[in-house]
């Protein structure tokens, strides 16, 4: 099946199944992004008849937003319109702290469109404990691998179609 990837600040699609890739974004060139693996997993697991749009808050070609508000506004609008919000949090306080991700999860956990993925083998899994607690209280699916988190997000999308 087909996918389309929309990167930060690119025009958002008006309709169709979509998933937003929420989680910490690398700020240094030597820190690899987890999002390419998530995109590959989504492409491999998507079986819908319509193309799946993957919304990534990372910039195409690494070109950062000129104004902070442009990035924050795009991310807020993209999360609000997404069929599923996939939170993958491989917490590492040195390289992927995810402080903004904590706030976004708090804003989105009650929407019925969030899925939380927290790998227990990440450098700082204890820093995900409260997010997992909140997710369980609100009925947000919690998974421990990226593939399972992708599957849970796609289940939400299929349930909404």
MDTraj code that builds the backbone (N, CA, C; nanometers):
import mdtraj as md
import numpy as np

residues = "UNK UNK UNK UNK UNK UNK UNK UNK UNK UNK UNK UNK UNK UNK UNK UNK UNK UNK UNK UNK UNK UNK UNK UNK UNK UNK UNK UNK UNK UNK UNK UNK UNK UNK UNK UNK UNK UNK UNK UNK UNK UNK UNK UNK UNK UNK UNK UNK UNK UNK UNK UNK UNK UNK UNK UNK UNK UNK UNK UNK UNK UNK UNK UNK UNK UNK UNK UNK UNK UNK UNK UNK UNK UNK UNK UNK UNK UNK UNK UNK UNK UNK UNK UNK UNK UNK UNK UNK UNK UNK UNK UNK UNK UNK UNK UNK UNK UNK UNK UNK UNK UNK UNK UNK UNK UNK UNK UNK UNK UNK UNK UNK UNK UNK UNK UNK UNK UNK UNK UNK UNK UNK UNK UNK UNK UNK UNK UNK UNK UNK UNK UNK UNK UNK UNK UNK UNK UNK UNK UNK UNK UNK UNK UNK UNK UNK UNK UNK UNK UNK UNK UNK UNK UNK UNK UNK UNK UNK UNK UNK UNK".split()
xyz = np.array([
    [0.0841, -0.1180, 0.0000],
    [0.0000, 0.0000, 0.0000],
    [0.0887, 0.1246, 0.0000],
    [0.0274, 0.2364, -0.0252],
    [0.1084, 0.3567, -0.0426],
    [0.1051, 0.4473, 0.0802],
    [0.2139, 0.5216, 0.0935],
    [0.2249, 0.6209, 0.1993],
    [0.2747, 0.7509, 0.1382],
    [0.2494, 0.8591, 0.2098],
    [0.3056, 0.9895, 0.1758],
    [0.3623, 1.0458, 0.3048],
    [0.4790, 1.1041, 0.2969],
    [0.5412, 1.1636, 0.4153],
    [0.5380, 1.3145, 0.4006],
    [0.4763, 1.3802, 0.4977],
    [0.4707, 1.5259, 0.5025],
    [0.5616, 1.5689, 0.6167],
    [0.6586, 1.6509, 0.5833],
    [0.7567, 1.6955, 0.6813],
    [0.7168, 1.8312, 0.7393],
    [0.7874, 1.8724, 0.8416],
    [0.7581, 1.9957, 0.9143],
    [0.7341, 2.1143, 0.8220],
    [0.6268, 2.1840, 0.8502],
    [0.5881, 2.3090, 0.7847],
    [0.5465, 2.2926, 0.6391],
    [0.5356, 2.1687, 0.5921],
    [0.4810, 2.1445, 0.4585],
    [0.3289, 2.1445, 0.4682],
    [0.2581, 2.1712, 0.3580],
    [0.1124, 2.1748, 0.3629],
    [0.0535, 2.0428, 0.4136],
    [-0.0447, 2.0552, 0.5026],
    [-0.1107, 1.9380, 0.5594],
    [-0.2246, 1.8926, 0.4694],
    [-0.2468, 1.7631, 0.4593],
    [-0.3567, 1.7133, 0.3767],
    [-0.4909, 1.7467, 0.4414],
    [-0.5920, 1.7662, 0.3581],
    [-0.7251, 1.7995, 0.4094],
    [-0.7980, 1.6770, 0.4642],
    [-0.7748, 1.5611, 0.4033],
    [-0.8466, 1.4405, 0.4447],
    [-0.7553, 1.3190, 0.4311],
    [-0.8099, 1.2066, 0.4734],
    [-0.7396, 1.0799, 0.4576],
    [-0.6762, 1.0327, 0.5870],
    [-0.6453, 0.9041, 0.5934],
    [-0.5831, 0.8489, 0.7138],
    [-0.4432, 0.9059, 0.7333],
    [-0.4128, 0.9405, 0.8589],
    [-0.2832, 1.0008, 0.8868],
    [-0.2375, 0.9668, 1.0278],
    [-0.1063, 0.9681, 1.0451],
    [-0.0454, 0.9459, 1.1765],
    [0.0649, 1.0484, 1.1962],
    [0.0657, 1.1096, 1.3139],
    [0.1686, 1.2066, 1.3502],
    [0.2736, 1.1350, 1.4335],
    [0.4007, 1.1569, 1.4025],
    [0.5112, 1.0928, 1.4736],
    [0.5622, 1.1861, 1.5832],
    [0.5046, 1.1714, 1.7027],
    [0.5404, 1.2546, 1.8168],
    [0.6493, 1.1871, 1.8991],
    [0.7383, 1.2677, 1.9515],
    [0.8469, 1.2157, 2.0334],
    [0.9669, 1.3054, 2.0200],
    [1.0723, 1.2756, 2.0939],
    [1.1893, 1.3633, 2.0910],
    [1.2564, 1.3673, 1.9540],
    [1.2996, 1.4868, 1.9171],
    [1.3679, 1.5097, 1.7901],
    [1.5154, 1.5369, 1.8173],
    [1.6042, 1.4672, 1.7464],
    [1.7477, 1.4935, 1.7652],
    [1.7813, 1.6381, 1.7308],
    [1.8668, 1.6972, 1.8115],
    [1.9106, 1.8352, 1.7874],
    [2.0545, 1.8393, 1.7365],
    [2.1263, 1.7290, 1.7509],
    [2.2659, 1.7231, 1.7060],
    [2.2770, 1.6278, 1.5878],
    [2.3664, 1.6601, 1.4963],
    [2.3819, 1.5804, 1.3743],
    [2.4277, 1.4375, 1.4037],
    [2.4964, 1.4158, 1.5138],
    [2.5480, 1.2821, 1.5445],
    [2.4468, 1.1945, 1.6198],
    [2.3265, 1.2454, 1.6432],
    [2.2213, 1.1684, 1.7108],
    [2.1217, 1.1231, 1.6043],
    [2.1097, 0.9927, 1.5848],
    [2.0179, 0.9446, 1.4813],
    [1.8717, 0.9617, 1.5208],
    [1.7906, 0.9884, 1.4222],
    [1.6466, 0.9984, 1.4423],
    [1.5837, 0.8589, 1.4434],
    [1.4820, 0.8422, 1.5237],
    [1.4041, 0.7186, 1.5276],
    [1.2952, 0.7194, 1.4198],
    [1.2662, 0.8340, 1.3621],
    [1.1529, 0.8453, 1.2706],
    [1.1678, 0.7672, 1.1401],
    [1.2864, 0.7561, 1.0774],
    [1.2952, 0.6727, 0.9565],
    [1.2515, 0.5275, 0.9824],
    [1.2882, 0.4724, 1.0965],
    [1.2449, 0.3355, 1.1295],
    [1.0942, 0.3300, 1.1493],
    [1.0368, 0.4338, 1.2078],
    [0.8914, 0.4384, 1.2256],
    [0.8213, 0.4477, 1.0898],
    [0.8748, 0.5276, 0.9994],
    [0.8167, 0.5402, 0.8657],
    [0.8235, 0.4057, 0.7935],
    [0.9367, 0.3382, 0.8027],
    [0.9502, 0.2061, 0.7407],
    [0.8497, 0.1073, 0.7986],
    [0.8324, 0.1086, 0.9309],
    [0.7378, 0.0169, 0.9956],
    [0.5941, 0.0491, 0.9554],
    [0.5610, 0.1763, 0.9463],
    [0.4265, 0.2154, 0.9025],
    [0.4023, 0.1699, 0.7591],
    [0.4995, 0.1908, 0.6731],
    [0.4864, 0.1487, 0.5326],
    [0.4684, -0.0019, 0.5231],
    [0.5412, -0.0762, 0.6040],
    [0.5332, -0.2226, 0.5998],
    [0.4004, -0.2746, 0.6535],
    [0.3420, -0.2045, 0.7515],
    [0.2208, -0.2546, 0.8165],
    [0.0907, -0.1974, 0.7592],
    [0.0979, -0.0895, 0.6838],
    [-0.0246, -0.0258, 0.6333],
    [-0.0882, -0.1116, 0.5249],
    [-0.2145, -0.1448, 0.5409],
    [-0.2871, -0.2269, 0.4434],
    [-0.4151, -0.1588, 0.3966],
    [-0.4312, -0.0330, 0.4308],
    [-0.5525, 0.0384, 0.3926],
    [-0.5630, 0.0603, 0.2428],
    [-0.6852, 0.0836, 0.1982],
    [-0.7089, 0.1068, 0.0551],
    [-0.6631, 0.2457, 0.0124],
    [-0.6689, 0.3412, 0.1049],
    [-0.6263, 0.4774, 0.0751],
    [-0.4823, 0.4970, 0.1209],
    [-0.4110, 0.5893, 0.0597],
    [-0.2741, 0.6169, 0.1061],
    [-0.2737, 0.6673, 0.2510],
    [-0.1719, 0.6300, 0.3244],
    [-0.1517, 0.6772, 0.4607],
    [-0.0568, 0.7960, 0.4567],
    [-0.0949, 0.9048, 0.5215],
    [-0.0079, 1.0208, 0.5324],
    [0.0623, 1.0153, 0.6673],
    [0.1934, 1.0224, 0.6631],
    [0.2752, 1.0241, 0.7840],
    [0.3229, 1.1672, 0.8029],
    [0.2915, 1.2228, 0.9191],
    [0.3255, 1.3609, 0.9500],
    [0.4458, 1.3626, 1.0432],
    [0.5579, 1.4158, 0.9950],
    [0.6816, 1.4184, 1.0719],
    [0.7193, 1.5617, 1.1078],
    [0.7463, 1.5882, 1.2352],
    [0.7870, 1.7236, 1.2738],
    [0.9326, 1.7558, 1.2426],
    [1.0031, 1.6618, 1.1807],
    [1.1404, 1.6904, 1.1398],
    [1.1387, 1.7620, 1.0049],
    [1.2368, 1.8458, 0.9850],
    [1.2424, 1.9266, 0.8639],
    [1.3069, 1.8504, 0.7496],
    [1.2497, 1.8663, 0.6322],
    [1.3084, 1.8066, 0.5128],
    [1.4441, 1.8717, 0.4874],
    [1.5453, 1.7897, 0.4684],
    [1.6793, 1.8414, 0.4448],
    [1.7424, 1.9073, 0.5655],
    [1.6844, 1.8883, 0.6825],
    [1.7409, 1.9451, 0.8041],
    [1.7252, 2.0952, 0.8188],
    [1.6450, 2.1583, 0.7314],
    [1.6269, 2.3044, 0.7366],
    [1.5301, 2.3392, 0.8491],
    [1.5808, 2.4026, 0.9522],
    [1.5017, 2.4380, 1.0693],
    [1.4099, 2.5569, 1.0398],
    [1.3059, 2.5698, 1.1181],
    [1.2124, 2.6817, 1.1036],
    [1.2835, 2.8129, 1.1341],
    [1.2481, 2.9152, 1.0589],
    [1.3056, 3.0470, 1.0831],
    [1.2555, 3.1027, 1.2164],
    [1.1267, 3.0762, 1.2460],
    [1.0651, 3.1233, 1.3698],
    [1.0109, 3.0041, 1.4475],
    [1.0391, 3.0009, 1.5761],
    [0.9948, 2.8923, 1.6639],
    [0.8438, 2.8700, 1.6524],
    [0.7680, 2.9780, 1.6483],
    [0.6226, 2.9683, 1.6436],
    [0.5741, 2.8969, 1.5184],
    [0.6458, 2.9123, 1.4063],
    [0.6063, 2.8447, 1.2826],
    [0.6098, 2.6930, 1.3010],
    [0.7141, 2.6446, 1.3660],
    [0.7266, 2.5013, 1.3919],
    [0.6209, 2.4554, 1.4922],
    [0.6069, 2.5270, 1.6019],
    [0.5115, 2.4872, 1.7060],
    [0.3681, 2.4894, 1.6529],
    [0.3332, 2.5904, 1.5741],
    [0.1988, 2.5985, 1.5174],
    [0.1731, 2.4836, 1.4208],
    [0.2708, 2.4516, 1.3358],
    [0.2544, 2.3416, 1.2407],
    [0.2338, 2.2107, 1.3160],
    [0.3160, 2.1864, 1.4180],
    [0.3029, 2.0626, 1.4943],
    [0.1669, 2.0531, 1.5631],
    [0.1211, 2.1619, 1.6214],
    [-0.0094, 2.1607, 1.6884],
    [-0.1217, 2.1313, 1.5903],
    [-0.1174, 2.1951, 1.4749],
    [-0.2201, 2.1727, 1.3725],
    [-0.2135, 2.0304, 1.3178],
    [-0.0928, 1.9800, 1.2958],
    [-0.0759, 1.8439, 1.2439],
    [-0.1259, 1.7403, 1.3442],
    [-0.0933, 1.7577, 1.4721],
    [-0.1418, 1.6629, 1.5742],
    [-0.2933, 1.6695, 1.5842],
    [-0.3495, 1.7889, 1.5781],
    [-0.4948, 1.8046, 1.5911],
    [-0.5693, 1.7360, 1.4777],
    [-0.5113, 1.7325, 1.3584],
    [-0.5789, 1.6739, 1.2430],
    [-0.5453, 1.5280, 1.2173],
    [-0.4493, 1.4736, 1.2895],
    [-0.4050, 1.3360, 1.2643],
    [-0.5062, 1.2342, 1.3147],
    [-0.5186, 1.1244, 1.2415],
    [-0.6052, 1.0156, 1.2846],
    [-0.5495, 0.9415, 1.4039],
    [-0.4176, 0.9392, 1.4154],
    [-0.3485, 0.8799, 1.5294],
    [-0.2239, 0.9621, 1.5588],
    [-0.1901, 0.9683, 1.6870],
    [-0.0690, 1.0375, 1.7301],
    [0.0187, 0.9329, 1.7967],
    [0.1249, 0.8963, 1.7279],
    [0.2159, 0.7926, 1.7737],
    [0.3275, 0.8580, 1.8541],
    [0.3267, 0.8348, 1.9843],
    [0.4337, 0.8841, 2.0704],
    [0.5351, 0.7725, 2.0888],
    [0.6578, 0.7944, 2.0438],
    [0.7681, 0.7001, 2.0653],
    [0.8732, 0.7772, 2.1436],
    [0.9044, 0.7289, 2.2644],
    [0.9900, 0.8051, 2.3540],
    [1.1077, 0.7199, 2.4022],
    [1.2135, 0.7126, 2.3203],
    [1.3354, 0.6427, 2.3622],
    [1.4211, 0.7366, 2.4480],
    [1.3716, 0.7659, 2.5656],
    [1.4244, 0.8729, 2.6515],
    [1.5741, 0.8583, 2.6799],
    [1.6464, 0.9656, 2.6484],
    [1.7876, 0.9772, 2.6822],
    [1.8077, 1.1235, 2.7206],
    [1.8256, 1.1496, 2.8473],
    [1.8328, 1.2884, 2.8935],
    [1.9480, 1.3669, 2.8326],
    [2.0506, 1.2983, 2.7814],
    [2.1628, 1.3682, 2.7177],
    [2.1343, 1.4036, 2.5728],
    [2.0678, 1.3137, 2.4988],
    [2.0535, 1.3347, 2.3540],
    [1.9097, 1.3459, 2.3060],
    [1.8154, 1.2823, 2.3743],
    [1.6734, 1.2874, 2.3365],
    [1.5886, 1.3062, 2.4633],
    [1.5988, 1.4248, 2.5252],
    [1.5291, 1.4422, 2.6526],
    [1.3769, 1.4406, 2.6413],
    [1.3211, 1.4955, 2.5343],
    [1.1768, 1.4887, 2.5125],
    [1.0934, 1.5730, 2.6068],
    [1.1432, 1.6860, 2.6504],
    [1.0664, 1.7693, 2.7427],
    [0.9398, 1.8250, 2.6772],
    [0.9516, 1.8705, 2.5525],
    [0.8333, 1.9172, 2.4802],
    [0.7362, 1.8020, 2.4578],
    [0.7902, 1.6831, 2.4331],
    [0.7074, 1.5641, 2.4138],
    [0.6203, 1.5388, 2.5364],
    [0.6737, 1.5622, 2.6558],
    [0.5942, 1.5433, 2.7772],
    [0.4684, 1.6309, 2.7736],
    [0.4852, 1.7557, 2.7350],
    [0.3727, 1.8487, 2.7288],
    [0.2739, 1.8046, 2.6209],
    [0.3268, 1.7697, 2.5041],
    [0.2386, 1.7268, 2.3952],
    [0.1590, 1.6028, 2.4348],
    [0.2230, 1.5079, 2.5021],
    [0.1495, 1.3897, 2.5454],
    [0.0377, 1.4296, 2.6418],
    [0.0671, 1.5209, 2.7327],
    [-0.0359, 1.5683, 2.8244],
    [-0.1532, 1.6322, 2.7516],
    [-0.1240, 1.7052, 2.6448],
    [-0.2301, 1.7688, 2.5668],
    [-0.3110, 1.6670, 2.4861],
    [-0.2457, 1.5600, 2.4393],
    [-0.3091, 1.4673, 2.3460],
    [-0.3575, 1.3363, 2.4071],
    [-0.3170, 1.3053, 2.5280],
    [-0.3492, 1.1746, 2.5867],
    [-0.4995, 1.1498, 2.5957],
    [-0.5778, 1.2511, 2.6197],
    [-0.7217, 1.2338, 2.6358],
    [-0.8027, 1.2406, 2.5078],
    [-0.7373, 1.2492, 2.3928],
    [-0.8094, 1.2658, 2.2666],
    [-0.8666, 1.1363, 2.2107],
    [-0.8175, 1.0220, 2.2599],
    [-0.8571, 0.8942, 2.2015],
    [-0.7800, 0.8602, 2.0755],
    [-0.6816, 0.9430, 2.0398],
    [-0.6035, 0.9202, 1.9181],
    [-0.4560, 0.8968, 1.9474],
    [-0.4191, 0.8888, 2.0762],
    [-0.2785, 0.8739, 2.1129],
    [-0.2430, 0.7285, 2.1403],
    [-0.1200, 0.6948, 2.1083],
    [-0.0583, 0.5661, 2.1407],
    [0.0779, 0.6000, 2.1995],
    [0.1168, 0.5312, 2.3069],
    [0.2431, 0.5606, 2.3735],
    [0.3379, 0.4426, 2.3617],
    [0.4558, 0.4674, 2.3071],
    [0.5607, 0.3669, 2.2999],
    [0.6799, 0.4100, 2.3827],
    [0.7163, 0.3269, 2.4799],
    [0.8292, 0.3562, 2.5685],
    [0.9177, 0.2323, 2.5787],
    [1.0316, 0.2324, 2.5096],
    [1.1184, 0.1150, 2.5161],
    [1.1853, 0.1025, 2.6531],
    [1.1705, -0.0120, 2.7187],
    [1.2292, -0.0279, 2.8518],
    [1.3817, -0.0272, 2.8499],
    [1.4436, -0.0512, 2.7354],
    [1.5887, -0.0531, 2.7262],
    [1.6512, 0.0804, 2.6896],
    [1.5720, 0.1887, 2.6848],
    [1.6300, 0.3198, 2.6531],
    [1.7162, 0.3662, 2.7708],
    [1.8016, 0.4662, 2.7501],
    [1.8921, 0.5088, 2.8568],
    [1.8236, 0.5549, 2.9853],
    [1.7064, 0.6167, 2.9763],
    [1.6382, 0.6681, 3.0951],
    [1.4911, 0.6272, 3.1002],
    [1.4620, 0.4974, 3.1068],
    [1.3216, 0.4536, 3.1066],
    [1.2437, 0.5012, 3.2284],
    [1.3117, 0.5268, 3.3388],
    [1.2431, 0.5739, 3.4599],
    [1.1778, 0.7098, 3.4375],
    [1.2257, 0.7842, 3.3390],
    [1.1693, 0.9165, 3.3082],
    [1.0408, 0.9074, 3.2257],
    [1.0031, 0.7863, 3.1865],
    [0.8766, 0.7658, 3.1154],
    [0.7676, 0.7128, 3.2084],
    [0.8030, 0.6863, 3.3335],
    [0.7105, 0.6207, 3.4257],
    [0.5797, 0.6975, 3.4419],
    [0.5840, 0.8279, 3.4578],
    [0.4610, 0.9040, 3.4773],
    [0.3756, 0.9059, 3.3504],
    [0.4379, 0.9147, 3.2347],
    [0.3611, 0.9105, 3.1100],
    [0.2875, 0.7775, 3.0973],
    [0.3544, 0.6690, 3.1331],
    [0.2912, 0.5367, 3.1274],
    [0.1744, 0.5303, 3.2256],
    [0.1929, 0.5845, 3.3434],
    [0.0863, 0.5898, 3.4436],
    [-0.0356, 0.6653, 3.3892],
    [-0.0112, 0.7837, 3.3337],
    [-0.1207, 0.8650, 3.2774],
    [-0.1891, 0.7897, 3.1633],
    [-0.1103, 0.7276, 3.0785],
    [-0.1669, 0.6525, 2.9662],
    [-0.2607, 0.5430, 3.0169],
    [-0.2175, 0.4674, 3.1150],
    [-0.3036, 0.3612, 3.1692],
    [-0.4319, 0.4187, 3.2283],
    [-0.4217, 0.5291, 3.2989],
    [-0.5415, 0.5924, 3.3580],
    [-0.6404, 0.6376, 3.2518],
    [-0.5887, 0.6819, 3.1370],
    [-0.6752, 0.7359, 3.0319],
    [-0.7084, 0.6348, 2.9226],
    [-0.6592, 0.5126, 2.9345],
    [-0.6886, 0.4107, 2.8339],
    [-0.6085, 0.4239, 2.7062],
    [-0.4951, 0.4931, 2.7126],
    [-0.4080, 0.5071, 2.5968],
    [-0.3273, 0.3776, 2.5823],
    [-0.3260, 0.3169, 2.4636],
    [-0.2439, 0.1972, 2.4458],
    [-0.0960, 0.2273, 2.4740],
    [-0.0314, 0.1377, 2.5485],
    [0.1104, 0.1507, 2.5811],
    [0.1825, 0.0292, 2.5248],
    [0.2895, 0.0535, 2.4511],
    [0.3672, -0.0545, 2.3904],
    [0.5156, -0.0332, 2.4211],
    [0.5958, -0.1390, 2.4027],
    [0.7376, -0.1317, 2.4367],
    [0.8310, -0.1436, 2.3166],
    [0.7781, -0.1761, 2.1983],
    [0.8608, -0.1787, 2.0778],
    [0.8012, -0.0836, 1.9752],
    [0.8855, -0.0379, 1.8840],
    [0.8379, 0.0531, 1.7801],
    [0.7362, -0.0161, 1.6905],
    [0.7592, -0.1417, 1.6553],
    [0.6668, -0.2152, 1.5682],
    [0.5296, -0.2308, 1.6335],
    [0.5270, -0.2610, 1.7642],
    [0.3992, -0.2741, 1.8350],
    [0.3292, -0.1390, 1.8474],
    [0.4065, -0.0336, 1.8664],
    [0.3493, 0.1006, 1.8768],
    [0.2879, 0.1410, 1.7431],
    [0.3569, 0.1120, 1.6343],
    [0.3041, 0.1377, 1.4996],
    [0.1746, 0.0602, 1.4794],
    [0.1735, -0.0675, 1.5158],
    [0.0536, -0.1503, 1.4984],
    [-0.0637, -0.0922, 1.5765],
    [-0.0395, -0.0460, 1.6989],
    [-0.1471, 0.0121, 1.7796],
    [-0.2000, 0.1412, 1.7168],
    [-0.1099, 0.2234, 1.6618],
    [-0.1534, 0.3468, 1.5956],
    [-0.2373, 0.3144, 1.4725],
    [-0.1963, 0.2158, 1.3960],
    [-0.2728, 0.1777, 1.2765],
    [-0.4071, 0.1168, 1.3149],
    [-0.4137, 0.0467, 1.4265],
    [-0.5436, -0.0050, 1.4752],
    [-0.6387, 0.1111, 1.5046],
    [-0.5877, 0.2205, 1.5632],
    [-0.6721, 0.3369, 1.5883],
    [-0.7246, 0.3962, 1.4575],
    [-0.6374, 0.4046, 1.3592],
    [-0.6784, 0.4604, 1.2298],
    [-0.7829, 0.3726, 1.1631],
    [-0.7571, 0.2430, 1.1619],
    [-0.8539, 0.1512, 1.0991],
    [-0.9888, 0.1562, 1.1702],
    [-0.9859, 0.1720, 1.3019],
    [-1.1112, 0.1808, 1.3782],
    [-1.1899, 0.3058, 1.3477],
    [-1.1215, 0.4104, 1.3019],
    [-1.1881, 0.5379, 1.2710],
    [-1.2368, 0.5462, 1.1274],
    [-1.1920, 0.4540, 1.0413],
    [-1.2306, 0.4614, 0.8995],
    [-1.3705, 0.4066, 0.8773],
])
top = md.Topology()
chain = top.add_chain()
for i, resn in enumerate(residues, 1):
    res = top.add_residue(resn, chain, resSeq=i)
    for name in ("N", "CA", "C"):
        top.add_atom(name, md.element.get_by_symbol(name[0]), res)
traj = md.Trajectory(xyz[None], top)
